[in-house]
Amino acid sequence: MSLEIIELAGLATIQDTGRAGWKKFGVSSSGAMDAFALRAANALIGNAPHCAAIEIGLGSAVFRATSDCVIAVAGVGFALSIYLWDLPLWGSYYVRAGWTIRLDKLDSGMWAYLALLGSVQTDPILGSASTNLRARFGGLDGRRLQAGDALKAAQPSRARSDLAARIVPASALPAYSDRPVLDVILGPQEEYFTPENIAMLMSQTYVMHPTSDRMGYRLEGSALTRNEKKELISEGMTMGAIQVPQNGQPIVMMADAPTTGGYPKIGTVASADLPLLAQCVPNKSAIRFRETTVEKAQKKYRDQITALEALARRWA
Amino acid sequence: MKPSIVPLGDSAALIQLGETIHPSVNQRVRALAKRIEASAVNGLIETVPAYTTVLVQYDPLILSFAQLKNILQEKIDQTDESASRKPRLLEIPVRYGGAYGVDLETVARHLHLSVADIIRIHSAKIYTVYMMGFMPGYPYMGELDSALVMPRLETPRARVAAGTIAIAGSQTGIYSVESPGGWRLIGWTPLILFDSKSESPFLFSPGDEVKFFEER
């Protein structure tokens, strides 16, 4: 089972569910920007949830199967066509040797995942296949993919046609939107902000700045003014944490975020809603926040994953 | 202060053990992080010890915040047995100034010291690795002698070479991989701080003691 990249306009890298256990040495977790879409792509073809896939972002991509393949494509913002057919995302497909797989970038959405039956082969580094672009390791030689790259399945197996022809129903998908409302758990440094600032975070509409990337999404709105002038002592961070630097414009930490940071965090986006944020588009999406509790956020996340696992069991 | 445990979102918790950068606070931070990792509780993913805090990353599919908080409280209450263990000492050869330590003379001028003074003061002390972060293998070390305290550059450089020794505020660090950087560059070491393909990828660990010596 193998593919070749024919054309690539955007940013494509190999990503899995991220690198755990090395943050204490300064190693970012990396991994898929939209962890739900990666998980869904793997579930569609019976791969384990942590398997590596090709993350395609920002622009179009064309692949050619160099042998018969079973693939799944999940994500937002692309039109998929395989050989002669236009096909929906969130599906699994049988691709014959020589056929092309086209992912044409649309206006909405950012990231799609192409999973290969048996996972995409890489040399795992520090326990993960994810590409760390800043430190240049993981994935394929620590770099972005490019036209001409050949990718194959880690566990060679015969292409099984029975794994194709599955679709994740829309009812099991997160509420992807150009106008997402994201659940936020306040803290831990909400005392650095006035109650008016917190109200402002929860009521105003944010636009994403074009300098946003896999490290962080920079949001723009009316500036939040910090309550305390003292600087925070650097501490550990996680994906979804909303840092507010002196200029009052929030930066949401994403997959490649540094492991530590020194700006106060007004809150953290709930895990279940991180995919919605990941798929937002600079200068286009209208992003709003809504307060939630840890308990509610955890329940929502468990429900989201449990629904996907139930689908995977039905397919198995 | 009494340690606090607060959520950072729905899959991490932040334990705060102090409010100022201090060797004894940081020592407790590292010991607590080790105890938490050693407990191997199902659903615990990893810890990130920093100056005064331990970040605990966990899987919300397995543990609720309330369950995690109970486990962490137990770990905080346990007596600290690792306190007496002596940290290892790493001796780091440095070529001060030159092609990599491009800020050495500016720093000397700004601090009204000679280049020889800077080298003598910077290499006199034994530093502790308080935290690692920014890039893989990057050690944040302190405390710098107060005579060497200088703010960061106003505009960070786009590229700093791996192995470059730098200072900022009361800290000193070593760029572990080529990266952008806003600290002031005073020298270079040939040592490899991060090698992703090595069996021991990192030269430093949190808690290490570090001494620089001048190599001409």
Interface residues (C-beta under 8 A of the other chain):
Chain A: A20 G21 W22 K23 K24 F25 G26 V27 I125 L126 N132 R134 A135 R136 F137 G138 G142 I185 G187 P188 I233 S234 E235 G236 M237 T238 G240 A241 P258 T259 T260 K265 G267 T268 V269 A270 S271 V294 E295 A297 Q298 Y301 R302 I305
Chain B: V6 P7 L8 G9 D10 S11 A12 L14 T20 I21 A33 I45 E46 T47 V48 P49 A50 Y51 T52 T53 V54 L55 Q57 P60 L61 S64 F65 A66 M131 M132 G133 F134 M135 P136 G137 Y138 Y140 S176 V177 S179 F194 S196 K197 P201 F202 S205 P206
